[in-house]
């Protein structure tokens, strides 16, 4: 059997294959609620054969949204719509995951097709927050530095969001600590210049993430895997780097994290990133080799042969796909045929289209 289509057991959860739908913002919500777009977008990837379908970043608070159009999980009323989606995903042979996020200083921005500019407080936006009063760049808002009481509220928001996610039927929780959003902002010495216990030393800068993990673990059932997405490097001198990531992952392992979704960048607007096929895979490989934790590879992964090679050579344990699944929701079914996996089950409604 091709490694890409071999099952993977994480705690009590068994993924039928190693293909994961990576979180992809859709900017299609009103007040954080799901709608038919989310149902079809996520449901079609389950029908298309992915082993795990993860929602886009779901904001744990209204001010944690990247844009006013973001998905949310900050109130109980969001549960019903999300539950409809998780029920469909599971009925079609996949598992359902959700990414919990807070955008921090990168919040209150218009969706890209609406101009991508800062949304002012007078036009439906809000005061952005962060570890320090350092904006992402001149286009974004200047954040208010979070007080200790407000940091405690952020931790509570992630915890309550986890409780709602479990009620909504999600089997996997992923904490978004990458791409320049709030938790990543605390990790980086370039965006975090606090002089209290949440800033300065490495131990202080990772404190928020570890406290979120500890609090989330108190309400997350033992059967449910916990993922964390990190940016393994910021691609910037003096910023967060691979060595920091290895050190952090050792701490996350001890805290009970099950898998590291390994990405890069997003916190420094002018970073020079050498984008190319598989350009982030080496970071997943290094973390896996140094710590032994399960890792996910992501970043311009487009062919079944490429993905199979990553898994066979032990560089990662799962493949997170984004753009390729936007182009083709049924890529897993096509990949199975390409790798000679004729026993991969298709939806009975689509059997007539099966590759022979």
C-alpha positions in Angstrom: 0.0 0.0 0.0 1.2 3.5 -0.8 2.2 5.4 2.4 -0.1 8.3 1.4 -3.1 6.0 1.7 -2.0 4.1 4.8 -4.1 4.7 8.0 -2.6 6.7 10.8 -3.7 6.3 14.5 -3.4 9.3 16.7 -4.7 8.6 20.2 -8.1 6.9 19.6 -8.5 8.6 16.2 -7.7 6.7 13.0 -7.3 8.7 9.8 -8.0 6.6 6.8 -5.1 8.2 4.9 -2.4 10.8 5.3 -4.1 13.6 3.3 -5.3 16.6 5.4 -7.3 19.5 4.2 -5.2 22.5 5.5 -7.1 25.4 7.0 -7.9 27.9 4.3 -9.7 31.2 5.1 -12.9 31.7 3.0 -13.9 35.1 4.3 -17.5 34.2 3.7 -19.1 34.4 7.2 -21.4 37.0 8.7 -20.9 37.4 12.5 -18.8 34.3 12.5 -21.5 31.9 11.3 -21.2 29.1 8.8 -23.4 29.1 5.8 -24.0 27.0 2.6 -20.6 28.0 1.3 -18.7 26.4 4.2 -20.9 23.3 4.1 -20.2 22.7 0.4 -16.5 23.8 0.6 -15.6 21.5 3.5 -18.1 18.7 2.7 -16.8 18.3 -0.9 -13.3 17.7 0.4 -14.6 14.9 2.5 -16.4 13.4 -0.5 -13.2 13.9 -2.4 -11.4 11.4 -0.2 -9.3 13.4 2.3 -8.6 11.7 5.6 -9.0 14.8 7.8 -10.8 18.0 6.9 -9.8 21.1 9.0 -11.8 24.3 8.9 -10.4 27.6 8.2 -9.1 29.7 11.2 -12.1 30.1 13.5 -11.8 33.2 15.7 -12.0 32.6 19.4 -13.3 36.2 19.9 -14.8 38.9 17.7 -11.6 40.9 17.9 -9.6 37.8 17.0 -10.9 37.8 13.4 -8.6 38.6 10.6 -11.5 40.3 8.8 -15.2 41.0 9.6 -15.9 38.0 7.3 -14.1 35.3 9.3 -15.5 32.1 10.7 -16.0 32.3 14.4 -16.5 30.0 17.5 -16.8 32.7 20.2 -20.4 32.0 21.1 -22.6 29.0 21.6 -24.9 30.0 18.7 -22.0 29.1 16.3 -22.2 25.4 17.4 -25.3 24.3 15.4 -23.9 25.3 12.0 -20.5 23.8 12.6 -22.2 20.5 13.8 -24.1 20.2 10.6 -20.7 20.3 8.8 -18.9 17.8 11.1 -21.8 15.4 10.8 -21.6 15.4 7.0 -17.8 15.1 7.0 -17.9 12.1 9.2 -20.7 10.5 7.3 -18.5 10.6 4.2 -15.5 8.8 5.7 -13.3 11.7 6.9 -12.6 13.1 10.3 -13.3 16.7 11.2 -10.9 19.2 12.7 -11.0 22.9 13.5 -8.3 25.5 13.7 -8.7 27.9 16.6 -7.1 31.3 16.1 -6.7 34.9 17.2 -5.3 37.3 14.6 -3.8 39.8 17.1 -2.2 42.8 15.3 -3.2 41.4 11.9 -6.9 41.7 12.6 -9.6 44.1 11.4 -8.6 43.9 7.8 -10.9 43.8 4.8 -11.1 40.6 2.9 -8.7 40.6 -0.1 -11.4 40.9 -2.7 -12.8 43.9 -0.7 -9.5 45.8 -0.9 -7.5 44.2 1.9 -7.2 47.5 3.8 -7.6 48.3 7.5 -11.2 48.4 8.5 -11.6 51.4 10.9 -13.6 51.3 14.1 -16.1 53.6 12.6 -16.8 51.3 9.6 -17.2 48.0 11.4 -13.6 47.3 12.5 -12.1 47.2 16.0 -8.9 48.1 18.0 -6.3 45.5 17.2 -4.2 44.0 20.0 -0.8 42.3 20.3 2.1 41.7 22.7 3.5 45.2 22.0 2.5 48.4 20.1 4.3 47.3 16.9 2.2 47.2 13.7 2.7 44.5 11.1 3.4 47.2 8.5 2.1 50.7 7.6 -1.2 49.3 6.2 -2.2 47.5 9.4 -3.5 49.0 12.6 -1.2 49.8 15.5 -2.0 47.2 18.2 -2.8 48.0 21.8 -0.5 45.9 24.1 -2.5 43.4 25.9 -2.6 43.7 29.7 -2.2 40.6 31.9 -5.9 40.6 32.5 -6.5 40.6 28.8 -4.0 37.8 28.2 -6.0 35.8 30.8 -9.1 36.5 28.7 -7.4 35.3 25.5 -6.5 32.0 27.3 -10.1 31.7 28.5 -11.4 32.4 24.9 -9.3 29.5 23.5 -10.5 27.2 26.2 -14.2 28.1 25.7 -13.8 27.7 22.0 -12.4 24.2 22.5 -15.4 23.2 24.6 -17.7 24.5 21.8 -15.6 22.7 19.2 -16.0 19.4 21.0 -19.8 20.0 21.3 -19.9 20.7 17.6 -18.4 17.3 16.8 -14.8 18.1 15.9 -12.4 15.2 16.6 -9.2 17.3 16.2 -8.3 20.7 17.6 -5.5 22.7 16.0 -4.1 25.8 17.8 -2.9 28.4 15.3 0.5 29.7 16.5 1.9 30.6 13.1 1.8 33.1 10.2 2.2 36.2 12.3 -1.1 35.9 14.2 -1.4 36.6 18.0 0.4 33.6 19.5 3.2 33.8 16.9 3.5 37.5 17.7 4.2 36.6 21.3 6.8 34.0 20.3 8.9 36.3 18.1 11.4 38.7 19.6 10.7 41.0 16.7 7.1 41.6 17.5 7.2 41.0 21.3 9.1 43.6 23.2 7.4 43.3 26.5 9.3 43.6 29.8 7.0 41.4 31.9 6.7 37.6 32.2 5.3 37.3 28.7 8.3 39.0 27.0 12.0 39.1 26.8 13.5 35.6 27.3 12.5 32.5 25.2 10.8 31.1 28.3 8.7 34.2 28.7 7.8 34.5 25.0 6.5 30.9 24.8 4.5 31.3 28.0 1.2 32.4 26.3 1.2 29.3 24.0 2.0 26.9 26.9 -0.7 28.4 29.1 -3.2 28.1 26.3 -2.3 24.5 25.7 -2.5 23.7 29.5 -5.9 25.3 29.7 -7.3 23.7 26.5 -6.0 20.3 27.7 -8.2 20.6 30.8 -11.4 20.6 28.7 -10.3 18.5 25.7 -11.2 14.8 25.9 -8.2 12.5 26.1 -9.4 10.8 23.0 -9.1 14.0 20.9 -5.7 14.8 19.3 -4.3 18.3 19.7 -2.3 19.8 16.8 -0.3 23.1 16.8 0.6 25.0 13.7 3.9 26.8 14.0 6.0 28.9 11.7 9.3 27.1 12.1 11.3 30.2 11.0 10.4 33.8 10.3 13.1 34.0 7.5 14.4 37.2 9.3 17.6 38.0 11.1 17.1 38.1 14.8 13.6 36.5 14.5 12.1 33.2 15.5 14.1 30.4 13.9 14.5 26.6 13.6 16.4 26.2 16.8 13.7 28.1 18.7 11.1 25.8 17.1 12.9 22.6 18.2 13.1 23.9 21.7 9.4 24.9 21.7 8.3 21.5 20.3 10.1 19.7 23.1 7.9 21.8 25.5 4.8 21.1 23.5 5.4 17.4 23.6 5.6 17.5 27.4 2.4 19.6 27.4 0.5 16.9 25.5 0.5 18.1 21.9 0.2 15.3 19.4 1.3 16.8 16.0 3.1 19.8 14.7 1.7 21.3 11.5 4.9 22.8 10.2 4.8 26.0 8.2 7.0 29.1 8.1 6.8 32.9 7.8 4.0 35.4 8.1 5.2 37.7 10.9 7.7 39.9 9.1 6.2 41.7 6.1 9.4 42.1 4.1 10.9 38.7 4.8 12.7 37.1 1.9 11.1 33.6 1.6 12.6 31.1 -1.0 9.3 29.8 -2.2 9.6 26.7 -4.3 8.0 23.2 -4.3 8.5 21.4 -1.0 10.3 24.5 0.4 8.9 24.0 3.9 9.3 20.2 4.1 12.8 20.2 5.6 11.5 22.0 8.7 8.9 19.2 9.3 11.7 16.7 8.8 14.0 18.4 11.2 11.4 18.7 13.9 10.4 15.1 13.5 14.1 13.9 13.6 15.0 16.0 16.7 11.9 15.4 18.8 10.1 12.3 17.5 6.8 14.0 17.4 4.3 13.5 14.5 4.7 16.3 11.9 2.7 17.6 9.0 4.3 18.9 5.8 2.8 21.8 3.9 3.8 24.2 1.1 3.5 23.9 -2.7 2.9 20.1 -2.5 1.1 19.3 -5.7 1.7 15.7 -6.9 1.0 12.3 -5.5 4.6 11.1 -6.2 6.0 14.1 -4.4 3.8 13.5 -1.4 4.5 9.8 -1.3 8.3 10.5 -1.3 8.0 12.8 1.6 6.2 10.1 3.7 8.4 7.2 2.6 11.6 9.0 3.4 10.3 9.9 6.9 10.2 13.6 6.4 6.7 13.9 7.8 3.7 11.8 8.8 0.9 13.6 7.1 0.5 16.0 4.1 -1.5 19.2 4.5 -2.9 20.4 1.2 -4.4 23.8 0.5 -4.2 25.2 -3.1 -4.1 21.8 -4.7 -7.5 21.0 -3.0 -8.8 24.4 -4.1 -8.0 23.4 -7.7 -9.4 19.9 -7.3 -11.5 18.8 -4.3 -11.2 15.2 -5.5 -7.4 15.2 -5.7 -7.1 12.3 -3.2 -9.2 10.0 -5.5 -7.0 11.0 -8.4 -3.8 10.5 -6.4 -4.9 7.0 -5.4 -5.3 6.0 -9.0 -1.9 7.6 -9.8 -0.2 5.5 -7.0 -2.1 2.3 -8.1 -4.4 2.2 -5.0 -7.4 0.6 -6.7 -8.9 -0.4 -3.4 -9.5 3.2 -2.2 -13.2 3.5 -1.7 -15.2 6.1 -3.8 -18.6 7.5 -2.8 -21.1 5.1 -4.3 -22.7 8.0 -6.1 -19.5 8.6 -8.0 -18.5 5.0 -8.8 -19.2 5.5 -12.5 -16.4 8.0 -12.6 -13.8 5.8 -11.0 -10.4 5.4 -12.7 -10.2 1.9 -14.2 
